[in-house]
Amino acid sequence: MTPIAKFIAVAGFVGLAACGGNNTPGENTAEQADAVADNMDQQADVIEQRSDEVSNDVAEDAMENQAEAIENRADAVRDAGKKQGEAVDKAKGM
């Protein structure tokens, strides 16, 4: 994950964890990670759609590889958010 993506994810986790509501802080953390991952998946979808529009096979393959890499990072963000959420709730005794 790039440093800017880490920063955005952490900022989102902290901001959402501070919010009130019926969710535990850990649930908020996991939901924020899921939201970030959803945005990454949408970005990957756009890249995949645009790869169909290029006439160069090498460029198309490169764009598809880029989209797959983003999808893999999105999965990693989801997993990390879930684990972090569990850790937050455990630390708070929830």
N, CA, C and O of each residue as an XYZ file, in Angstrom:
376
protein
N       0.854     -1.160      0.000
C       0.000      0.000      0.000
C       0.911      1.238      0.000
O       1.908      1.284      0.720
N       0.562      2.214     -0.796
C       1.363      3.421     -0.879
C       1.203      4.240      0.396
O       0.203      4.105      1.101
N       2.179      5.086      0.695
C       2.082      5.904      1.917
C       0.841      6.793      1.951
O       0.247      6.976      3.014
N       0.441      7.346      0.812
C      -0.742      8.216      0.804
C      -1.996      7.400      1.070
O      -2.903      7.868      1.757
N      -2.059      6.180      0.531
C      -3.216      5.330      0.791
C      -3.277      4.952      2.274
O      -4.356      4.908      2.866
N      -2.121      4.682      2.862
C      -2.079      4.377      4.296
C      -2.575      5.570      5.106
O      -3.353      5.412      6.046
N      -2.120      6.760      4.735
C      -2.523      7.962      5.453
C      -4.030      8.158      5.372
O      -4.682      8.445      6.376
N      -4.579      8.002      4.173
C      -6.022      8.182      3.996
C      -6.789      7.139      4.804
O      -7.784      7.454      5.458
N      -6.319      5.904      4.751
C      -6.999      4.841      5.486
C      -6.958      5.094      6.988
O      -7.976      4.966      7.668
N      -5.784      5.453      7.507
C      -5.653      5.701      8.945
C      -6.487      6.908      9.357
O      -7.151      6.881     10.393
N      -6.454      7.961      8.553
C      -7.252      9.146      8.876
C      -8.736      8.806      8.903
O      -9.471      9.276      9.771
N      -9.165      8.003      7.966
C     -10.558      7.586      7.941
C     -10.917      6.724      9.126
O     -11.991      6.869      9.709
N     -10.012      5.819      9.485
C     -10.256      4.946     10.637
C     -10.404      5.773     11.908
O     -11.336      5.574     12.687
N      -9.477      6.697     12.103
C      -9.499      7.515     13.317
C     -10.747      8.387     13.354
O     -11.405      8.494     14.389
N     -11.071      9.006     12.231
C     -12.231      9.876     12.182
C     -13.525      9.129     12.435
O     -14.389      9.606     13.171
N     -13.660      7.977     11.836
C     -14.893      7.222     12.007
C     -14.959      6.575     13.390
O     -16.038      6.463     13.972
N     -13.828      6.157     13.908
C     -13.813      5.545     15.236
C     -14.233      6.551     16.307
O     -14.744      6.165     17.358
N     -14.018      7.823     16.044
C     -14.368      8.857     17.013
C     -15.863      9.192     16.981
O     -16.378      9.836     17.896
N     -16.545      8.761     15.943
C     -17.972      9.063     15.813
C     -18.800      8.254     16.797
O     -18.423      7.155     17.203
N     -19.936      8.825     17.169
C     -20.861      8.105     18.029
C     -21.750      7.201     17.196
O     -21.545      7.040     15.992
N     -22.735      6.616     17.851
C     -23.661      5.749     17.147
C     -23.772      4.419     17.840
O     -23.238      4.219     18.930
N     -24.476      3.508     17.189
C     -24.711      2.202     17.772
C     -23.557      1.234     17.549
O     -23.472      0.211     18.229
N     -22.679      1.536     16.620
C     -21.561      0.652     16.332
C     -20.450      0.817     17.359
O     -20.269      1.881     17.951
N     -19.717     -0.265     17.549
C     -18.525     -0.170     18.394
C     -17.440      0.539     17.597
O     -17.531      0.613     16.372
N     -16.420      1.060     18.264
C     -15.319      1.681     17.520
C     -14.681      0.724     16.512
O     -14.283      1.132     15.421
N     -14.590     -0.538     16.886
C     -14.025     -1.523     15.973
C     -14.882     -1.727     14.735
O     -14.360     -1.877     13.630
N     -16.209     -1.731     14.919
C     -17.107     -1.853     13.771
C     -16.979     -0.637     12.863
O     -16.994     -0.764     11.639
N     -16.855      0.535     13.463
C     -16.664      1.752     12.663
C     -15.367      1.671     11.866
O     -15.323      2.057     10.698
N     -14.318      1.171     12.499
C     -13.029      1.040     11.830
C     -13.147      0.095     10.640
O     -12.672      0.407      9.548
N     -13.773     -1.048     10.845
C     -13.929     -2.022      9.768
C     -14.808     -1.463      8.643
O     -14.522     -1.688      7.467
N     -15.865     -0.744      8.994
C     -16.744     -0.153      7.973
C     -16.010      0.901      7.146
O     -16.206      0.992      5.934
N     -15.170      1.691      7.800
C     -14.416      2.700      7.063
C     -13.431      2.032      6.106
O     -13.260      2.477      4.971
N     -12.790      0.972      6.566
C     -11.872      0.242      5.685
C     -12.629     -0.322      4.492
O     -12.130     -0.304      3.367
N     -13.822     -0.818      4.737
C     -14.639     -1.363      3.665
C     -15.020     -0.274      2.666
O     -15.034     -0.515      1.459
N     -15.325      0.912      3.160
C     -15.668      2.032      2.278
C     -14.473      2.431      1.415
O     -14.624      2.696      0.222
N     -13.291      2.473      2.017
C     -12.077      2.796      1.259
C     -11.846      1.729      0.190
O     -11.525      2.046     -0.955
N     -12.012      0.461      0.573
C     -11.814     -0.641     -0.373
C     -12.846     -0.595     -1.500
O     -12.519     -0.891     -2.650
N     -14.078     -0.230     -1.182
C     -15.102     -0.095     -2.224
C     -14.705      0.963     -3.249
O     -14.888      0.773     -4.451
N     -14.163      2.072     -2.765
C     -13.705      3.120     -3.689
C     -12.557      2.622     -4.557
O     -12.482      2.944     -5.743
N     -11.670      1.840     -3.964
C     -10.562      1.277     -4.743
C     -11.088      0.311     -5.803
O     -10.601      0.304     -6.934
N     -12.076     -0.499     -5.443
C     -12.672     -1.419     -6.415
C     -13.323     -0.658     -7.565
O     -13.229     -1.076     -8.719
N     -13.981      0.454     -7.256
C     -14.587      1.271     -8.313
C     -13.514      1.839     -9.230
O     -13.700      1.898    -10.446
N     -12.401      2.255     -8.658
C     -11.290      2.759     -9.465
C     -10.776      1.654    -10.395
O     -10.504      1.901    -11.569
N     -10.648      0.449     -9.867
C     -10.199     -0.680    -10.683
C     -11.184     -0.972    -11.809
O     -10.774     -1.284    -12.927
N     -12.478     -0.873    -11.521
C     -13.496     -1.105    -12.551
C     -13.370     -0.098    -13.694
O     -13.495     -0.455    -14.865
N     -13.122      1.158    -13.338
C     -12.963      2.195    -14.367
C     -11.752      1.890    -15.231
O     -11.811      2.017    -16.454
N     -10.666      1.492    -14.609
C      -9.450      1.173    -15.370
C      -9.708     -0.014    -16.294
O      -9.283     -0.008    -17.449
N     -10.402     -1.029    -15.790
C     -10.711     -2.188    -16.629
C     -11.589     -1.797    -17.817
O     -11.379     -2.277    -18.932
N     -12.563     -0.934    -17.581
C     -13.431     -0.485    -18.674
C     -12.634      0.295    -19.707
O     -12.831      0.130    -20.911
N     -11.747      1.130    -19.237
C     -10.944      1.925    -20.167
C      -9.937      1.062    -20.920
O      -9.538      1.397    -22.035
N      -9.528     -0.046    -20.311
C      -8.571     -0.920    -20.999
C      -9.196     -1.524    -22.251
O      -8.486     -1.846    -23.205
N     -10.504     -1.679    -22.257
C     -11.185     -2.211    -23.435
C     -11.196     -1.214    -24.586
O     -11.416     -1.597    -25.735
N     -10.965      0.046    -24.293
C     -11.028      1.100    -25.304
C      -9.689      1.344    -26.006
O      -9.644      2.026    -27.030
N      -8.611      0.798    -25.469
C      -7.306      1.029    -26.097
C      -7.098      0.043    -27.230
O      -7.611     -1.075    -27.200
N      -6.342      0.467    -28.223
C      -6.127     -0.387    -29.393
C      -4.837     -1.195    -29.280
O      -4.601     -2.092    -30.089
N      -4.021     -0.898    -28.313
C      -2.732     -1.555    -28.137
C      -2.877     -2.675    -27.107
O      -3.271     -2.419    -25.969
N      -2.565     -3.902    -27.491
C      -2.709     -5.044    -26.596
C      -1.803     -4.938    -25.368
O      -2.181     -5.343    -24.268
N      -0.623     -4.399    -25.567
C       0.309     -4.258    -24.436
C      -0.255     -3.268    -23.421
O      -0.200     -3.515    -22.216
N      -0.787     -2.169    -23.895
C      -1.386     -1.177    -22.997
C      -2.609     -1.752    -22.305
O      -2.834     -1.485    -21.125
N      -3.398     -2.533    -23.019
C      -4.581     -3.154    -22.427
C      -4.175     -4.104    -21.299
O      -4.774     -4.097    -20.223
N      -3.159     -4.916    -21.556
C      -2.677     -5.844    -20.524
C      -2.149     -5.094    -19.311
O      -2.399     -5.488    -18.172
N      -1.418     -4.015    -19.558
C      -0.860     -3.225    -18.458
C      -1.979     -2.618    -17.609
O      -1.896     -2.604    -16.381
N      -3.014     -2.122    -18.264
C      -4.133     -1.533    -17.531
C      -4.890     -2.597    -16.743
O      -5.316     -2.348    -15.615
N      -5.060     -3.774    -17.325
C      -5.726     -4.857    -16.607
C      -4.902     -5.302    -15.394
O      -5.453     -5.608    -14.337
N      -3.585     -5.333    -15.559
C      -2.706     -5.670    -14.430
C      -2.801     -4.614    -13.334
O      -2.807     -4.941    -12.147
N      -2.873     -3.354    -13.734
C      -3.002     -2.275    -12.766
C      -4.323     -2.409    -12.008
O      -4.359     -2.242    -10.789
N      -5.392     -2.707    -12.717
C      -6.702     -2.870    -12.077
C      -6.674     -4.037    -11.102
O      -7.228     -3.941    -10.007
N      -6.042     -5.126    -11.482
C      -5.954     -6.285    -10.593
C      -5.140     -5.959     -9.338
O      -5.477     -6.397     -8.238
N      -4.077     -5.194     -9.515
C      -3.257     -4.795     -8.360
C      -4.072     -3.923     -7.397
O      -3.964     -4.071     -6.180
N      -4.871     -3.033     -7.935
C      -5.719     -2.184     -7.090
C      -6.748     -3.041     -6.358
O      -7.012     -2.821     -5.176
N      -7.328     -4.016     -7.055
C      -8.290     -4.902     -6.404
C      -7.624     -5.698     -5.273
O      -8.229     -5.912     -4.223
N      -6.392     -6.129     -5.491
C      -5.663     -6.847     -4.441
C      -5.401     -5.949     -3.237
O      -5.506     -6.391     -2.093
N      -5.062     -4.696     -3.495
C      -4.851     -3.748     -2.388
C      -6.162     -3.491     -1.652
O      -6.176     -3.344     -0.429
N      -7.267     -3.437     -2.402
C      -8.577     -3.233     -1.768
C      -8.891     -4.394     -0.827
O      -9.392     -4.189      0.278
N      -8.595     -5.600     -1.272
C      -8.797     -6.764     -0.401
C      -7.931     -6.670      0.850
O      -8.372     -7.013      1.947
N      -6.704     -6.206      0.680
C      -5.798     -6.058      1.817
C      -6.307     -4.997      2.795
O      -6.190     -5.160      4.010
N      -6.873     -3.914      2.262
C      -7.429     -2.864      3.120
C      -8.610     -3.418      3.915
O      -8.735     -3.155      5.111
N      -9.468     -4.179      3.254
C     -10.608     -4.795      3.959
C     -10.129     -5.706      5.086
O     -10.624     -5.634      6.211
N      -9.154     -6.566      4.767
C      -8.633     -7.493      5.775
C      -7.991     -6.744      6.933
O      -8.210     -7.079      8.097
N      -7.202     -5.735      6.609
C      -6.536     -4.959      7.662
C      -7.560     -4.220      8.517
O      -7.411     -4.143      9.736
N      -8.592     -3.680      7.886
C      -9.634     -2.981      8.633
C     -10.377     -3.900      9.573
O     -10.700     -3.524     10.700
N     -10.647     -5.105      9.110
C     -11.332     -6.079      9.961
C     -10.462     -6.442     11.164
O     -10.938     -6.473     12.299
N      -9.185     -6.714     10.902
C      -8.273     -7.072     11.991
C      -8.081     -5.901     12.953
O      -8.056     -6.086     14.170
N      -7.948     -4.705     12.405
C      -7.771     -3.528     13.254
C      -9.025     -3.284     14.082
O      -8.934     -2.937     15.259
N     -10.187     -3.461     13.478
C     -11.437     -3.295     14.197
C     -11.556     -4.269     15.344
O     -11.980     -3.903     16.440
N     -11.179     -5.514     15.092
C     -11.203     -6.511     16.158
C     -10.240     -6.130     17.283
O     -10.559     -6.285     18.462
N      -9.069     -5.634     16.913
C      -8.079     -5.235     17.904
C      -8.570     -4.040     18.729
O      -8.356     -3.985     19.940
N      -9.221     -3.099     18.073
C      -9.761     -1.922     18.780
C     -10.800     -2.361     19.800
O     -10.760     -1.950     20.960
N     -11.730     -3.202     19.357
C     -12.772     -3.660     20.271
C     -12.192     -4.482     21.419
O     -12.644     -4.370     22.559
N     -11.201     -5.301     21.120
C     -10.567     -6.100     22.161
C      -9.859     -5.210     23.171
O      -9.928     -5.453     24.376
N      -9.179     -4.183     22.682
C      -8.467     -3.260     23.561
C      -9.438     -2.477     24.451
O      -9.107     -2.116     25.580
N     -10.637     -2.221     23.927
C     -11.646     -1.477     24.698
C     -12.527     -2.401     25.522
O     -13.442     -1.945     26.208
N     -12.251     -3.710     25.453
C     -13.016     -4.668     26.234
C     -14.414     -4.913     25.710
O     -15.328     -5.199     26.484
N     -14.591     -4.804     24.398
C     -15.926     -4.985     23.807
C     -16.040     -6.338     23.165
O     -17.088     -6.674     22.614
